[in-house]
Amino acid sequence: MINLGIIGAGRIGKVHAKSILTSGLPVRVKGIADPLMNAETEAWAKASGIDGVFLDHRRILEDKDIEAVLICSSTDTHSPISIEAIEAGKHIFCEKPIDHDVAKIQSVIKKLAETDLKYQVGFNRRFDHNFKAVKAAITAGAVGEPHILRITSRDPAPPPVEYIRVSGGIFLDMMIHDFDMVRFLLDCEVEEVFAKGAVLVDPEIGEAGDIDTAIVTLKMKSGALAVIDNSRKAVYGYDQRAEVFGSKGCVSASNDAPSTAVISNENGVLAEKPHYFFLERYMQAYQDEMLSFINAIINDTPTEVNITDGLKPVLIGLAAKKSLEENRPVSLKEIGA
């Protein structure tokens, strides 16, 4: 039996707890910690069979029976808690990003290199059934040599401005998933980034120092080109699509919807809107990434999304920010990649 502890009892911490509790694997969530723990969350934890409920995450790190931790706390705590967990000898699953500061991520990498511990980063979209199918087609050579990758990622509504102020900006908060998807689908590193952005959804987002609409083009080391478009507001739901065009063909993935039923009559053609948000779209992906982490521990195999995979999208995001600010293409070499 593997004992795990969860640090951070917010929405994503509860999602991962549910995934573990329903996995059927020999795993137990022995404790959960959150400095903002309230009676409702404590009651949920107890009802879920989690005996240890704490305000201080160190209670989990000090528990010798706990072999692995899930870091689901606020972004600014990810890298320091990662260091603490490594020093405590725990395997780690860390939600993205590890940090917004490259030097802090490098500190975690250095500390981890001194151990044999597992470290997985929470880029769950790699485990989505649609994107996995696109990846499988590319790997099988169905589209030949990839030439162009197009990714669309649009949220149904913007987050609160209070969140925007501490999120790190659209490139490090939202598009970071798409930067990871570029590397995943093309199995290649980014060489150059050019970003354009605007405030078209909510002027308060601009006043908070961010943008809500962006297009980024990326030149890959293979010579392939990628284009990502992001918006903080799509009135029809959660818009998540990808297309890879290559020398022998094209593969694309559309949105998931509550059903694929299409009504066609004299008034037109009507289909369901995409799922409203990420929990509906990616719940299976969240479950599968957690299974992947647990299996890496059980079978002593490498994690599917390692700490380097956690670093690279942050570097690309920083290059995109620099490109937007300076209105020019930015080489990843300028960011130290």
Phi and psi in degrees as a GROMACS rama.xvg file:
@    title "Ramachandran Plot"
@    xaxis  label "Phi"
@    yaxis  label "Psi"
@TYPE xy
-94.6407  127.794  ILE-2
-97.5154  130.052  ASN-3
-120.588  154.88  LEU-4
-124.502  144.749  GLY-5
-112.139  127.882  ILE-6
-109.4  108.13  ILE-7
110.847  111.619  GLY-8
-110.052  29.4022  ALA-9
-81.4658  -158.822  GLY-10
-58.0436  -48.5886  ARG-11
-73.2669  -31.8297  ILE-12
-61.8623  -40.4481  GLY-13
-70.053  -35.3737  LYS-14
-60.9672  -46.3004  VAL-15
-67.9809  -36.994  HIS-16
-60.5215  -44.7728  ALA-17
-61.4609  -41.3222  LYS-18
-60.7298  -42.0703  SER-19
-69.4214  -45.2913  ILE-20
-65.7783  -22.5471  LEU-21
-107.974  9.80324  THR-22
-73.7319  -27.405  SER-23
80.0212  -1.70766  GLY-24
-85.7153  161.073  LEU-25
-75.3166  70.5711  PRO-26
-134.199  142.06  VAL-27
-131.166  134.323  ARG-28
-84.0509  105.323  VAL-29
-86.0644  -26.1525  LYS-30
-159.12  156.867  GLY-31
-140.702  139.635  ILE-32
-133.758  142.55  ALA-33
-160.981  128.892  ASP-34
-64.0118  -17.1332  PRO-35
-106.692  22.2451  LEU-36
-54.3882  130.385  MET-37
-121.228  176.091  ASN-38
-63.4703  -37.3448  ALA-39
-64.4326  -45.8333  GLU-40
-67.9604  -37.7595  THR-41
-62.6817  -40.9996  GLU-42
-64.9911  -40.3696  ALA-43
-60.3499  -44.7392  TRP-44
-61.6566  -46.4192  ALA-45
-62.8171  -41.6893  LYS-46
-66.7286  -23.9575  ALA-47
-87.6076  -1.32191  SER-48
88.2871  16.2587  GLY-49
-93.9526  109.243  ILE-50
-77.0237  -39.9592  ASP-51
-89.7862  116.618  GLY-52
-125.562  119.558  VAL-53
-133.369  158.34  PHE-54
-87.5912  -34.3706  LEU-55
-101.024  121.05  ASP-56
-65.0252  -19.1814  HIS-57
-65.8414  -23.4021  ARG-58
-61.8939  -33.8061  ARG-59
-74.491  -44.5838  ILE-60
-65.8075  -27.6847  LEU-61
-83.4193  -10.6796  GLU-62
-78.6415  111.907  ASP-63
-65.6952  -22.3885  LYS-64
-79.4325  -18.6375  ASP-65
-84.7247  121.171  ILE-66
-93.7864  -25.7113  GLU-67
-144.501  152.493  ALA-68
-129.13  148.214  VAL-69
-106.913  120.814  LEU-70
-95.593  102.856  ILE-71
-121.354  22.5815  CYS-72
-85.0899  -172.272  SER-73
-65.1513  151.461  SER-74
-54.5954  -39.0643  THR-75
-66.4551  -11.0329  ASP-76
-101.132  -7.66067  THR-77
-60.6486  -49.834  HIS-78
-71.8671  -43.9005  SER-79
-63.9544  -37.9344  PRO-80
-70.2871  -33.3394  ILE-81
-58.8988  -45.6074  SER-82
-60.3862  -46.5152  ILE-83
-61.2063  -42.1851  GLU-84
-67.0804  -39.3098  ALA-85
-62.8094  -43.9936  ILE-86
-63.7626  -27.4715  GLU-87
-86.4938  -1.58506  ALA-88
77.3189  29.392  GLY-89
-101.697  140.666  LYS-90
-67.8711  150.967  HIS-91
-132.212  131.229  ILE-92
-111.557  121.05  PHE-93
-121.027  127.285  CYS-94
-63.5905  151.482  GLU-95
-76.9884  155.307  LYS-96
-81.1909  161.948  PRO-97
-62.5927  -38.656  ILE-98
-170.441  165.471  ASP-99
-90.0198  -13.0171  HIS-100
-100.52  117.207  ASP-101
-60.9576  -39.6834  VAL-102
-60.3696  -37.2062  ALA-103
-70.3795  -37.4028  LYS-104
-64.8566  -42.035  ILE-105
-61.1328  -34.4102  GLN-106
-64.3857  -39.3375  SER-107
-66.4381  -43.3928  VAL-108
-59.0006  -44.4932  ILE-109
-63.0115  -44.3173  LYS-110
-65.2196  -41.4975  LYS-111
-65.675  -35.3058  LEU-112
-61.76  -19.6615  ALA-113
-83.7935  1.26442  GLU-114
-130.301  177.272  THR-115
-110.728  21.7326  ASP-116
-74.2321  150.747  LEU-117
-84.2688  142.462  LYS-118
-141.7  117.6  TYR-119
-121.542  139.036  GLN-120
-104.083  142.267  VAL-121
-81.1949  58.7154  GLY-122
-91.6565  82.458  PHE-123
-67.852  -22.6753  ASN-124
-65.1931  -21.2604  ARG-125
-61.1612  -22.7152  ARG-126
-99.0948  0.72453  PHE-127
-67.329  137.159  ASP-128
-62.4096  -32.725  HIS-129
-68.366  -50.7147  ASN-130
-70.2744  -31.0544  PHE-131
-64.4408  -36.8967  LYS-132
-67.5269  -38.4032  ALA-133
-62.9919  -46.3804  VAL-134
-59.7469  -44.252  LYS-135
-62.0002  -39.1187  ALA-136
-65.1614  -41.6238  ALA-137
-65.1585  -45.9405  ILE-138
-61.8228  -35.3989  THR-139
-76.4716  -6.23483  ALA-140
83.6325  13.7922  GLY-141
-63.7844  -27.9346  ALA-142
-109.179  4.62915  VAL-143
73.5423  -145.519  GLY-144
-79.1731  120.593  GLU-145
-62.246  133.902  PRO-146
-112.119  -44.8381  HIS-147
-135.348  133.043  ILE-148
-118.914  129.108  LEU-149
-118.947  127.376  ARG-150
-124.976  129.915  ILE-151
-113.967  129.899  THR-152
-142.489  110.113  SER-153
-135.376  128.012  ARG-154
-82.7113  155.075  ASP-155
-72.2467  -26.1168  PRO-156
-158.887  148.737  ALA-157
-72.2302  153.207  PRO-158
-73.6943  169.861  PRO-159
-59.2909  148.273  PRO-160
-60.8464  -31.4506  VAL-161
-59.5407  -36.4883  GLU-162
-71.4072  -41.956  TYR-163
-54.2837  -39.9771  ILE-164
-63.7668  -24.8005  ARG-165
-116.583  4.32195  VAL-166
-78.6798  -18.4351  SER-167
93.9501  -3.81411  GLY-168
96.2606  165.01  GLY-169
-59.3815  -32.6981  ILE-170
-74.402  -33.5431  PHE-171
-97.2512  -8.94047  LEU-172
-108.01  -48.7026  ASP-173
-103.05  -56.0894  MET-174
-72.0714  -13.0021  MET-175
-56.1548  -34.3956  ILE-176
-62.836  -38.8859  HIS-177
-73.3861  -34.7124  ASP-178
-61.1343  -41.4329  PHE-179
-64.2227  -39.5637  ASP-180
-65.7644  -34.8046  MET-181
-59.8842  -48.8728  VAL-182
-64.353  -40.2935  ARG-183
-65.8809  -49.7863  PHE-184
-71.2029  -39.5403  LEU-185
-91.9849  -11.1953  LEU-186
50.5624  48.2614  ASP-187
-154.434  154.714  CYS-188
-92.1807  153.629  GLU-189
-80.8236  137.11  VAL-190
-104.039  -39.3309  GLU-191
-147.838  147.239  GLU-192
-130.829  137.64  VAL-193
-133.466  123.235  PHE-194
-121.22  140.525  ALA-195
-129.411  144.033  LYS-196
-149.096  164.917  GLY-197
-153.95  164.339  ALA-198
-110.065  100.571  VAL-199
-120.858  -10.5759  LEU-200
-100.421  -49.8268  VAL-201
-147.999  114.774  ASP-202
-59.5447  -24.5996  PRO-203
-65.9862  -28.327  GLU-204
-64.9302  -41.5945  ILE-205
-64.452  -40.0597  GLY-206
-65.3095  -24.804  GLU-207
-84.3152  -0.808556  ALA-208
93.7484  16.1898  GLY-209
-126.228  178.638  ASP-210
-118.146  163.401  ILE-211
-121.038  -2.27507  ASP-212
-138.95  129.644  THR-213
-149.942  147.768  ALA-214
-128.718  129.32  ILE-215
-126.586  131.394  VAL-216
-108.343  141.851  THR-217
-129.988  134.526  LEU-218
-99.9463  125.603  LYS-219
-91.4769  158.458  MET-220
-64.102  -23.4714  LYS-221
-75.6017  -14.138  SER-222
101.339  -14.6914  GLY-223
-65.8714  158.934  ALA-224
-118.553  145.032  LEU-225
-129.75  145.152  ALA-226
-130.428  128.593  VAL-227
-120.668  132.456  ILE-228
-120.765  135.876  ASP-229
-126.847  143.562  ASN-230
-141.575  143.813  SER-231
-79.9103  -6.1817  ARG-232
-147.884  115.121  LYS-233
-122.015  113.115  ALA-234
-65.325  -16.1248  VAL-235
-96.9517  0.228058  TYR-236
126.209  -164.384  GLY-237
-84.5519  110.003  TYR-238
-102.19  108.659  ASP-239
-134.998  101.556  GLN-240
-135.41  156.494  ARG-241
-147.475  147.285  ALA-242
-143.316  132.551  GLU-243
-120.572  121.53  VAL-244
-107.329  132.024  PHE-245
-137.062  -171.872  GLY-246
-67.315  -20.6014  SER-247
-117.783  0.331454  LYS-248
157.733  -159.369  GLY-249
-145.799  144.503  CYS-250
-131.952  137.929  VAL-251
-140.267  155.525  SER-252
-127.114  129.345  ALA-253
-97.4137  -177.062  SER-254
-74.4186  149.221  ASN-255
-80.4498  149.912  ASP-256
-138.361  163.445  ALA-257
-54.943  -31.1333  PRO-258
-153.969  164.184  SER-259
-101.013  11.8636  THR-260
-65.1486  134.992  ALA-261
-126.128  124.394  VAL-262
-98.4006  122.462  ILE-263
-120.185  121.781  SER-264
-150.647  -167.588  ASN-265
-66.0096  -16.4894  GLU-266
-89.5666  -10.453  ASN-267
136.347  -163.067  GLY-268
-118.265  125.223  VAL-269
-124.853  128.772  LEU-270
-130.655  164.881  ALA-271
-72.3758  150.405  GLU-272
-71.561  161.153  LYS-273
-61.5835  162.869  PRO-274
-50.39  149.461  HIS-275
-69.9603  -41.6729  TYR-276
-150.701  -173.237  PHE-277
-67.2934  -31.7494  PHE-278
-65.5733  -40.5318  LEU-279
-67.4468  -42.7053  GLU-280
-71.9284  -42.3124  ARG-281
-111.811  15.982  TYR-282
-58.2851  -43.4029  MET-283
-64.4214  -36.859  GLN-284
-64.5693  -38.9544  ALA-285
-62.5204  -41.0407  TYR-286
-65.4827  -42.4625  GLN-287
-69.7582  -36.1376  ASP-288
-68.445  -33.1566  GLU-289
-70.118  -39.9793  MET-290
-60.8455  -38.9629  LEU-291
-62.5646  -43.149  SER-292
-64.3014  -46.0862  PHE-293
-63.2936  -42.256  ILE-294
-65.4422  -33.6785  ASN-295
-62.6771  -36.503  ALA-296
-71.5452  -48.8549  ILE-297
-61.4336  -43.9405  ILE-298
-96.7237  0.00903537  ASN-299
52.9026  53.0209  ASP-300
-117.336  161.146  THR-301
-63.0025  148.507  PRO-302
-71.6534  149.617  THR-303
-74.1513  -24.2256  GLU-304
-128.36  96.2469  VAL-305
-89.5034  -176.071  ASN-306
-67.8887  -29.6432  ILE-307
-66.3561  -37.2512  THR-308
-64.0569  -23.7019  ASP-309
-78.5514  -30.8191  GLY-310
-76.9541  -45.966  LEU-311
-56.5052  -46.631  LYS-312
-63.9463  -29.134  PRO-313
-66.9639  -41.9821  VAL-314
-61.1634  -41.5093  LEU-315
-65.7622  -40.4075  ILE-316
-62.7689  -40.4505  GLY-317
-66.7802  -36.4607  LEU-318
-65.456  -38.8791  ALA-319
-64.4633  -41.8519  ALA-320
-60.9366  -44.1304  LYS-321
-64.6218  -39.8467  LYS-322
-62.7326  -44.0922  SER-323
-62.7365  -44.8286  LEU-324
-65.4517  -36.3036  GLU-325
-105.627  -0.88439  GLU-326
53.3817  51.6156  ASN-327
-158.264  159.236  ARG-328
-65.9985  143.988  PRO-329
-124.614  126.345  VAL-330
-77.198  144.108  SER-331
-64.3478  -22.289  LEU-332
-63.5694  -28.8587  LYS-333
-67.9945  -23.4059  GLU-334
-92.8829  -5.89412  ILE-335
95.4425  13.5154  GLY-336
